[in-house]
């Protein structure tokens, strides 16, 4: 089954899932986001929870991608001890950096604070956060030796969005918060006055071709 058919199957399954999950997915589909970020459905993992829905996103400047990521919504109506809830959000965010920035010993702590800060700035209640921040460097040799060394930051994280009325979390706000994180990693300026305290990423590598 190709990706387009897989995504359509995910949509059909989401439409026949329990009402709280359907409401959470509908909120994701209708969220309004800043125009530099392109978001679309992608096939969701099947083994992590009884119900799942996934989005992928890219921060775009013209025909260039500045950062990309994936956000997965999981739902287990019976609840999950590790989540301390019935919903869980799982994410992956990636961007390339200048080597000097990647070598900063405080970079992992700063990147994690961008995630938690993005949630707190929007006043979102969440619990059980966990994740990793990984720095990777690539050096090229032989026939590829003309390429400059490249460094990448990768944030993998998950958290439990607190449920509101009807047992449904505000997934649209969590998606907007996640997009704030993507924008920060990409080095975009804050979206508005409420984000004035956001620290943008210095010395990031130039745009990458899509």
Secondary structure, 3 states (H helix, E strand, C coil): CCHHHHHHHHHHHHHCCCHHHHHHHHHHHHCCCCCCEEEEEECCCCCCCCEEEEEEEEEEECCEEEEEEEEEEEEEEEEECCCCEEEEEEEEEEEEECHHHHCCCCHHHHHHHHHHHHHHHCCCCEEEEEEEEEEEEECCCHHHCCCCCEEEEEEEEEEEECECHHHCECHHHHHHHHHHHHHHHHCCCCCCHHHCCCCCCCCECCCEEC
